[in-house]
Amino acid sequence: MLDKKHPVDYLATLSEEDRADALRMCLIVFFVTRFAIVPRAFQLQASLATLKGLDSIITAGTGTGKTLCLFIPILLRPNSISITISPLKRLQVTQVSESENYGIRTVAINEDTPNDPGLWESIRRGDYQHLIVSPEQLTLLNGHLPRLARFLRQDQSFRTKISRVHVDEAHNIYTAGLPHHGEAAFRPAYSKLGELRVLLSKGTPFQVLSATLPPHILSAIMRELMISPNHVTLQLSSNRPNITYATTPLIGSLRNYRNLNCLIPDDFQPPMDIPKTLVFHDSKQDATNAAMYTDSRLPKQLRNRGIVKHYHSDMSAEYLEQTYKDFSHPNGHCRILHATAGASTGLDIRGVQIVIQYGTCQNMAEMIQRAGRAVRDPSMHGLFLVMFEPWALNVKLENEASISDDPDQPINRVVKKNSSKQERTGHAMIRYIQSATCLRKCFSKYLNDQNPSATEFSVRWCCDRHVNSGFNLSTFFPGRIYTGQLDDEPETSVKRKRTQYRAKEDRPGLFDVLLAVGIIHTVRSYSHCLHNHVVHLLRLLVRHLSWFPNH
């Protein structure tokens, strides 16, 4: 069985020593996964580079198996420690779980890591083989050094145990860590990862991983991390052949949520199916309002039952975890999730059939990340749709050659505090929307993806730009596409009318409401003194419920 699955051609090119290590990798992974997985050639090549002390850059699309490159070096060198820089807590939870499935002792280190002396002593001793870390935990934060940063600076014994560093979703070094066109960096800790290179032993290899490394982003990463000139580069195509790409203009403004009528049929009744759909929004309020509107299109008896939910950082950790589990489970109740940008990295779910970008993205790198949430199961077919504001068609673009060093340069070149969304949007994003030719080719050009498979597709339609292809957007949705015709229903306000009350059976369960706004945590935190503060807590409860959406 192993002979049929392992990368024979690649193994034949290796020296005797490397081939022995590569075969050990294959065998260990094969047995740890109970005969389910044998590493692919690029995973072996990346891991061999790391074990040899070489820096490496891995560009590969979502779902291609980049994560295994984090685990293999630990499996072969179990007495060593790896640090993986990971951007979001939701992603870290997933990575910890996957790492532990390989028998690797793993811990996530972020702002929520308990202040438990025993835990931190275990980390310092090297009991954990894999540290999955937020970048803010490695540098000065609010005038103080986090505990892990102190270990790295003050404890030579701990520092020398670190054998390698992986930077997952490494495009964040550029997109989040550096200022752009007048806008300050919103996660400056990413720009300080080079400090880690200086702190660690000379020759400690760094590995960069991302699906989104166009030339201007890659060059910045190499500079910031001081990547060695003799690094190993592995570039797989980031193309997702099982996704159809399309764009469509919004009717009216972003707040005209009738544009989303297609998500639910007018006559919806169980057991009619709603495809699992992820909708990205510019703001938390937009995500909440759109979820309220979409939910209102369900039959009365199905509203407020979790079929439609919203997901953003203002919600409690308990609510987010519960929503993630429900949406990610194959038989989960949640079918439509309205989310903000954080979900473009944190939601690693195989069953999402449709991803909608509701409103124009500020840049192409961000949009590609969001598109990558669709149909992560290669056996499925799906859609990535950009619903864009009409102004995007009227923007006059500069000559492409004049902005070749940064295709995401904003239309207005320099962004000011009061710049409009139109002025902040990048050239490449507008060029994508205005393109009269293949959208898949737009992606490959932006990413400099020269792999022969960069424009291949396995679905009925590559995109909506091919003449005489018979493309029909309505075939992807259970409901009608909103066209703005007079016979369409009137726009519905999402604001609650204070003088109206819902029937008792239509009200959401109190626990669900409390969970969403975080009250449950508040009550638990003060449970030891309820006898002294009952009135205060009740007032707090009423104050929260008074603004909670009618949803």
C-alpha positions in Angstrom: 0.0 0.0 0.0 2.8 2.4 0.9 4.6 1.7 -2.4 1.6 2.9 -4.3 1.3 6.1 -2.4 4.7 7.5 -1.7 6.4 10.0 -4.1 8.8 7.5 -5.8 10.1 9.9 -8.5 11.1 12.5 -5.9 12.8 9.9 -3.6 14.9 8.7 -6.5 16.5 12.2 -6.9 17.7 12.3 -3.3 21.1 11.5 -1.8 21.3 8.3 0.3 21.1 10.3 3.6 18.2 12.5 2.5 16.3 9.5 1.1 16.7 7.7 4.4 15.2 10.7 6.2 12.4 11.1 3.6 11.5 7.4 3.9 11.4 7.8 7.7 9.0 10.8 7.2 6.8 8.7 5.0 6.7 5.8 7.4 6.1 7.9 10.6 3.3 9.9 9.0 1.8 6.8 7.5 1.6 5.0 10.8 0.7 8.0 12.9 -2.3 8.7 10.6 -3.3 5.0 10.7 -2.3 4.4 7.1 -4.3 7.4 5.8 -1.6 9.9 4.7 1.8 9.7 3.0 3.6 13.0 2.6 3.7 14.6 -0.8 6.9 15.5 -2.5 6.7 19.2 -1.6 6.1 18.3 2.1 9.2 16.1 2.1 11.3 18.7 0.4 10.2 21.5 2.7 10.8 19.3 5.8 14.2 18.2 4.6 15.2 21.8 4.1 14.1 22.7 7.6 16.0 19.8 9.1 19.2 20.8 7.2 18.9 24.3 8.7 17.8 26.0 5.5 15.2 28.8 5.3 12.3 27.9 3.0 9.4 29.7 1.4 6.3 27.6 0.6 3.5 29.0 -1.6 0.6 26.7 -1.9 -3.2 27.1 -2.1 -5.5 26.4 0.8 -6.2 22.8 1.4 -2.9 21.6 -0.2 -1.3 20.3 3.0 1.0 23.1 4.1 0.2 22.3 7.7 2.0 18.9 7.6 5.2 20.8 6.9 4.9 22.1 10.5 4.6 18.6 12.0 7.1 16.4 10.1 10.3 18.0 11.6 9.0 17.5 15.1 8.1 13.8 14.4 11.7 13.2 13.2 13.4 15.3 15.9 11.1 14.7 18.9 13.5 16.3 21.4 13.4 19.7 19.7 10.9 22.6 19.9 9.2 24.4 17.0 7.6 27.8 17.2 4.8 28.5 14.7 3.6 32.1 14.4 -0.1 32.0 13.8 -2.4 35.1 13.3 -5.7 34.2 14.9 -6.9 32.3 18.0 -9.5 30.4 16.1 -6.8 29.1 13.7 -4.5 28.3 16.7 -7.2 26.1 18.2 -7.4 24.1 15.0 -3.6 23.9 14.7 -3.2 22.7 18.3 -5.8 20.0 17.7 -4.2 18.8 14.4 -0.8 18.8 16.0 -1.9 16.7 18.9 -3.6 14.3 16.5 0.0 13.5 15.4 1.0 12.8 19.0 2.9 16.2 19.3 2.7 17.9 22.7 1.4 21.4 21.7 0.2 24.6 23.4 -1.2 27.8 22.0 0.3 31.0 23.5 -1.8 34.1 23.1 -3.4 36.7 25.3 -5.8 34.1 26.7 -3.2 31.6 27.8 -3.7 31.1 31.5 -1.4 32.7 34.0 -0.7 29.3 35.5 2.8 28.9 37.0 2.8 25.2 36.4 1.9 25.6 32.7 4.6 28.2 32.1 7.2 26.2 33.9 6.4 23.3 31.6 6.8 25.5 28.6 10.1 26.8 29.9 11.4 23.3 30.6 10.6 22.2 27.1 7.8 19.8 27.9 5.9 21.1 24.9 7.3 20.3 21.5 5.2 22.8 19.5 4.5 26.3 20.5 1.8 28.0 18.4 2.2 31.7 19.1 0.5 35.0 18.4 3.2 37.5 17.1 2.3 39.9 19.9 3.6 37.4 22.5 7.1 37.8 21.1 7.8 41.5 21.5 7.1 44.5 23.6 3.3 44.9 24.2 1.8 47.9 25.9 5.1 48.7 27.5 5.6 45.2 28.8 7.3 42.0 27.6 4.9 39.0 27.6 6.2 36.0 29.4 7.3 34.1 26.3 9.2 37.1 25.1 11.0 37.2 28.5 11.9 33.6 28.3 13.4 34.1 24.8 15.5 37.1 26.0 16.4 36.1 29.5 16.6 32.3 29.6 19.4 30.9 27.4 18.6 27.3 28.3 15.0 27.8 26.9 16.2 29.8 23.9 18.6 27.1 22.7 15.8 24.5 22.7 14.1 26.3 19.8 15.2 24.5 16.7 13.0 26.1 14.0 10.4 28.8 13.3 7.4 28.5 11.0 5.5 31.6 10.0 2.0 30.5 8.9 -0.2 32.9 6.9 3.0 34.8 6.4 1.4 37.4 4.1 0.3 39.1 7.4 3.9 40.4 7.8 3.1 42.7 4.9 -0.6 43.2 5.0 -0.9 43.6 8.8 2.6 44.4 10.0 3.7 47.3 7.7 2.2 50.7 7.0 0.8 51.2 3.5 0.1 54.4 1.5 -0.5 56.6 4.6 -2.3 53.9 6.7 -0.6 52.7 9.9 0.0 49.0 10.5 -2.8 47.5 12.5 -0.6 44.6 13.9 2.9 46.1 14.1 4.2 43.0 16.0 4.4 41.3 12.7 7.0 43.8 11.6 9.2 42.8 14.6 9.5 39.1 13.8 13.0 39.8 12.6 13.9 40.3 16.3 13.3 36.5 16.8 15.9 35.8 14.1 18.5 37.8 16.1 17.6 36.2 19.5 17.7 32.6 18.4 20.8 30.6 17.7 22.6 31.3 14.5 21.4 29.1 11.7 17.9 28.5 13.2 15.8 28.0 10.0 12.7 30.0 9.3 9.9 28.7 7.1 7.4 31.0 5.4 4.0 29.5 4.4 1.1 31.2 2.6 -1.3 30.9 -0.3 -0.9 34.6 -1.0 2.6 35.6 -1.8 2.6 37.9 -4.9 6.0 39.4 -5.7 5.5 42.7 -3.7 4.5 40.8 -0.6 7.1 38.1 -0.9 10.0 40.7 -1.2 8.8 42.5 1.9 8.7 39.2 3.9 12.1 38.2 2.8 13.5 41.6 3.9 11.7 41.6 7.3 12.7 38.0 8.2 16.2 38.3 6.8 15.7 35.2 4.7 19.0 33.6 3.7 20.0 33.9 0.0 20.4 30.1 -0.2 16.8 29.5 0.9 14.6 26.8 -0.7 11.6 28.0 -2.6 8.6 25.7 -3.3 5.8 27.3 -5.3 2.7 25.2 -5.9 -0.2 26.7 -7.8 -2.7 28.5 -5.6 -5.4 27.8 -8.1 -8.5 26.2 -6.8 -9.9 24.3 -9.8 -13.2 23.4 -8.0 -14.3 27.0 -7.6 -16.3 29.0 -10.1 -15.6 32.8 -9.9 -18.1 35.5 -10.6 -18.9 39.1 -9.9 -22.2 41.0 -9.8 -23.1 44.6 -9.0 -25.1 45.4 -5.9 -28.5 47.0 -6.5 -28.4 50.2 -4.4 -26.1 50.4 -1.4 -24.5 47.8 0.8 -27.4 48.3 3.2 -29.9 47.0 0.7 -29.8 43.5 2.0 -32.4 42.4 -0.6 -29.2 41.7 -2.7 -29.0 38.6 -0.5 -32.5 37.3 -1.2 -31.0 34.6 -3.3 -29.7 32.8 -0.2 -33.2 31.6 0.9 -36.1 30.8 -1.4 -39.3 32.8 -1.0 -41.2 29.6 -0.3 -38.6 27.9 1.9 -39.9 24.9 3.9 -38.0 22.0 5.3 -36.6 19.6 4.0 -35.5 22.1 1.2 -31.8 22.5 1.3 -29.8 25.7 1.9 -26.2 25.4 0.7 -23.7 26.1 3.4 -22.8 29.7 2.7 -20.2 32.2 4.1 -20.8 35.9 3.5 -18.0 38.4 4.3 -18.7 42.0 5.3 -16.7 45.2 5.8 -17.9 45.7 9.3 -19.3 44.0 12.4 -22.5 46.0 12.2 -23.0 45.0 8.5 -22.5 41.3 9.4 -25.0 41.6 12.2 -27.6 43.5 10.2 -27.3 41.2 7.2 -27.8 38.2 9.4 -30.9 39.7 10.9 -32.4 40.4 7.5 -31.5 37.0 6.1 -33.0 35.3 9.1 -36.2 37.3 8.7 -36.8 35.7 5.3 -37.2 32.3 6.9 -40.7 31.1 7.9 -41.7 32.4 11.3 -41.3 29.0 13.0 -37.6 28.8 11.8 -36.4 32.3 12.7 -34.0 32.7 15.6 -33.1 29.0 15.5 -29.5 29.4 14.4 -30.0 28.6 10.7 -28.5 32.1 10.0 -25.8 33.5 12.4 -23.2 36.2 12.5 -19.6 35.9 13.5 -17.2 38.6 14.6 -14.8 39.5 17.4 -17.3 41.4 19.5 -19.1 38.2 20.3 -18.2 36.2 23.4 -15.6 33.4 23.1 -18.3 30.9 24.1 -20.7 32.1 21.3 -17.9 32.1 18.7 -16.9 28.5 19.7 -20.4 27.3 19.6 -21.1 28.9 16.3 -17.9 27.6 14.7 -18.7 24.0 15.8 -22.3 24.3 14.5 -21.3 25.8 11.1 -18.3 23.4 10.6 -20.2 20.2 11.5 -21.5 18.4 8.4 -24.9 18.1 10.1 -24.8 21.4 11.8 -27.9 23.6 12.1 -26.2 26.8 10.9 -26.3 27.1 7.1 -25.6 30.7 6.5 -22.8 32.6 8.3 -22.3 36.4 8.0 -18.7 37.1 9.1 -16.0 39.8 9.1 -12.4 39.6 7.9 -11.1 37.4 10.8 -13.0 34.4 9.4 -11.0 34.5 6.2 -8.2 32.8 8.1 -9.8 31.3 11.1 -12.7 29.4 9.5 -11.2 26.2 8.1 -14.3 24.3 7.0 -14.5 21.8 4.3 -18.3 21.9 3.5 -18.7 25.6 2.5 -20.3 25.6 -1.0 -20.7 29.3 -1.5 -18.5 32.3 -0.4 -19.8 35.8 -1.0 -17.7 38.9 -0.7 -20.4 41.5 0.1 -18.8 44.7 -1.1 -15.5 45.3 -2.7 -12.4 44.2 -0.9 -9.7 46.8 -0.2 -7.0 44.6 -1.9 -6.6 41.4 -3.9 -4.5 39.6 -1.2 -7.4 39.9 1.3 -9.9 38.8 -1.3 -7.9 35.7 -2.3 -7.8 34.6 1.4 -11.6 34.9 1.6 -12.1 33.1 -1.7 -10.0 30.2 -0.3 -12.7 29.4 2.3 -14.9 27.9 -0.4 -15.1 24.1 -1.1 -12.0 23.1 0.8 -13.1 19.5 0.1 -11.6 18.9 -3.4 -14.5 16.5 -4.2 -17.0 19.4 -4.0 -17.8 22.2 -6.5 -18.5 25.7 -5.3 -18.8 29.5 -6.0 -16.9 32.6 -5.0 -19.0 35.6 -5.8 -18.0 39.3 -5.4 -21.1 41.6 -5.0 -19.5 44.9 -5.7 -20.6 48.6 -5.4 -21.6 50.1 -8.8 -18.9 52.8 -8.5 -16.2 50.1 -9.0 -17.2 50.0 -12.7 -16.6 53.7 -13.2 -13.1 54.0 -11.7 -10.5 55.1 -14.2 -7.4 53.0 -13.7 -3.8 54.1 -14.2 -1.5 52.4 -16.6 -0.6 49.0 -15.1 3.1 49.5 -15.6 3.1 52.6 -13.4 2.0 50.6 -10.3 3.9 47.3 -11.1 5.8 47.4 -7.7 2.5 47.4 -5.8 -0.7 46.3 -7.6 -2.7 46.9 -4.4 -1.8 50.6 -4.5 -5.0 52.5 -3.6 -6.9 54.5 -6.3 -6.1 57.7 -4.4 -2.4 56.6 -4.0 -2.2 58.1 -0.5 -4.9 57.2 2.1 -6.0 59.8 4.6 -8.1 59.4 7.7 -11.2 60.6 5.9 -10.6 58.8 2.7 -13.6 57.0 1.2 -13.8 53.3 0.6 -13.5 54.0 -3.1 -10.3 56.0 -2.5 -8.8 53.2 -0.3 -9.5 50.3 -2.8 -6.5 49.0 -4.6 -5.9 49.0 -8.4 -5.7 45.2 -8.7 -9.1 44.8 -7.0 -10.8 47.3 -9.4 -9.0 45.6 -12.3 -10.5 42.3 -11.3 -14.0 43.7 -11.2 -13.7 45.5 -14.5 -12.0 42.6 -16.2 -13.6 41.4 -19.5 -11.4 38.3 -19.5 -10.9 35.3 -17.3 -11.0 36.0 -13.6 -8.9 32.9 -12.9 -6.2 34.5 -15.0 -6.5 37.7 -12.9 -5.6 35.6 -9.8 -2.7 33.9 -11.5 -1.3 37.1 -12.8 -1.5 38.9 -9.5 0.2 36.0 -7.7 2.7 35.5 -10.5 1.5 31.9 -10.5 3.3 30.4 -13.6 2.4 26.8 -12.8 0.9 25.0 -15.8 -2.2 24.2 -13.7 -2.8 27.8 -12.6 -5.8 28.3 -14.9 -7.2 24.7 -14.9 -10.7 24.1 -13.6 -12.8 21.0 -12.8 -16.2 22.7 -12.6 -18.8 23.4 -15.3 -17.8 27.0 -15.5 -14.4 28.5 -14.9 -15.9 32.0 -14.3 -18.6 34.3 -15.6 -16.3 36.0 -18.2 -16.2 33.3 -20.9 -18.3 34.2 -23.9 -21.0 31.6 -24.9 -20.3 29.5 -21.9 -23.9 29.5 -20.8 -23.0 30.8 -17.3 -26.1 31.2 -15.1 -25.5 32.6 -11.6 -29.0 31.6 -10.5 -28.1 27.9 -10.7 -25.9 28.3 -7.6 -28.6 29.7 -5.3 -31.9 28.3 -3.9 -33.6 31.7 -4.1 -34.3 34.3 -6.7 -31.5 36.7 -7.7 -32.6 40.2 -6.7 -32.8 42.5 -9.8 -34.4 45.6 -8.3 -37.6 45.2 -10.2 -40.8 46.9 -8.9 -42.4 43.5 -8.1 -39.6 42.7 -5.6 -40.5 43.1 -1.9 -39.9 46.5 -0.3 -36.7 47.1 1.5 -37.0 46.1 5.2 -35.4 48.1 8.0 -33.3 46.0 10.3 -33.9 48.3 13.2 -36.2 47.1 15.9 -39.4 49.1 16.5 -39.5 49.6 20.3 -43.3 49.7 20.4 -43.7 46.2 18.8 -43.2 42.9 20.6 -42.7 39.5 19.1 -44.9 36.5 19.9 -43.4 34.5 22.8 -42.6 31.5 20.6 -40.6 33.7 18.2 -38.3 35.1 20.9 -34.8 33.5 21.1 -33.9 31.5 24.1 -32.6 33.6 27.0 -29.4 31.5 27.3 -28.6 32.0 23.6 -29.0 35.8 24.0 -26.9 35.9 27.1 -24.2 33.7 25.5 -24.0 36.0 22.4 -23.4 39.2 24.4 -21.2 37.6 27.0 -23.5 37.9 30.0 -23.0 34.3 31.0 -19.4 35.0 31.6 -20.3 38.0 33.7 -22.7 36.1 35.9 -20.2 33.3 36.4 -17.5 35.7 37.3 -19.6 37.3 40.1 -21.4 34.1 41.3 -19.5 34.2 44.6 -21.0 37.5 45.6 -24.5 37.4 44.0 -26.1 37.9 47.4 -24.6 41.4 47.6 -25.0 42.5 44.0 -28.2 40.9 42.6 -29.7 44.3 41.8 -26.6 45.5 40.0 -26.4 42.3 37.9 -30.1 42.5 37.0 -29.6 46.1 35.8 -26.6 45.0 33.8 -28.7 42.2 32.2 -31.5 44.6 31.3 -29.1 47.1 29.8 -27.6 44.4 27.6 -30.9 43.1 26.5 -32.3 46.5 25.7 -30.0 46.8 22.7 -29.7 43.2 21.7 -30.8 42.8 18.1 -34.3 41.4 17.3 -32.6 38.4 15.8 
